[in-house]
């Protein structure tokens, strides 16, 4: 690498390091959201749009604001859509003063037309009137003015969208298809994280570290550095293998979605400071290749079968944990003696065994440099189910359960 190449490489490395620091800071702030935060960063670096799907009160909008707030110089715009939202409210209201002079024009400042990052809440409630303009905005980054003038080119890098539910009509399904990355979020499962959340409501924490990156550096990463990441033939072969495995399960994604996913793989490698995509980067595809949440576990298993053996075993343990929770639900109303016998003869041993194995899987993953996101998620489930068993089946006080966890 010559001196000029070195000067060009260093800013890319600095930008990636800054984005990793931002991801770490946001993961510390938003409990059980490390994988969500990283996926949003990867999606933004790929110049794509994401959907965060989950119930109200899961910090969807707050994460979007915090992430965008770390990009110095970026214009952020957000809106909560309804079936009655007019296109002018999204892209620019009519200039009333100009209209009084006989001129018809719109005011674009502070609207979607000038945003570098957009957060669109309740995206599937987009009005019929605004549908075509929203599709054009997401697809081509353009807006066609109501006056019929030349299209307005928008500086949008990526949109973060959110919804409490999946689309239920053809119009909203068209938007859904344009959102390459789909991320599920749920309420907190780990009792220790929930306790920390409650404590944060009454404590006065120290001001958090706040890393930022320049907008120009991010735009250069999106336009130049991410597309320059190498995609080896080994990865192409793995993607082909994954597609075949999913098709055998009748899980079919469009050719366009597969092609766009390559950019996500490159962005994942770039974010980790690598110049070439590796098998670990394939994990991001778990957020790309499903259409309904019911399909996500099958997609995740096929992806992890290729890239992450410890995560695949963690998902197998999750099946055991889910089965135990289902048994606990089915035993509602039974005597304390019956519940205690079930805990002693079955639940305690299986949960403890799963917990120990998850600890070892995490150690192995860390040692091998693999992602621990799936293992950590299953560990949270194990802790949550164990807490339910202790409180509901054995009658242990919740504060005592927290101390044991």
Buried (B, 14 or more C-beta within 10 A) or exposed (E): EEEEEEEBBEBBEEBBBBBBBBBBBBBEBBBBBBBBBBBBBBBBBBBBBBBBBBEEEBBBBEBBBBBBBBBEEBBBBBBEBEEEBEBBBBBBBBBEEEEEEEEEBBBBEEBBBBBBBBBBBBBBBBBEBBBEBBBBBBEEBBBBBBEEEEEBEBBBBBBBBBBBEBBEEEBBEBBBBBBBBBBBBEEBBBBBBBBEBEEEEEEEEEEEEEBBBBBEBBBBBBEEBBBEBEBEEEBEEBBEEBBEBBEEEEBEBEEEBBEBBBBBBBBBBBBBEBEEBBBBBBBBBBBBBBBEEEBBBBBBBBBBBBBBBBBBBBBEBBEBBEEBBEEBEEBEEEEEEEBEEBBEEEBBEBBEEBBEBBEEBBEBBEEEEBBBBBBBBBBBBBBBBBBBBBBBBBEBEEEEBEEEB
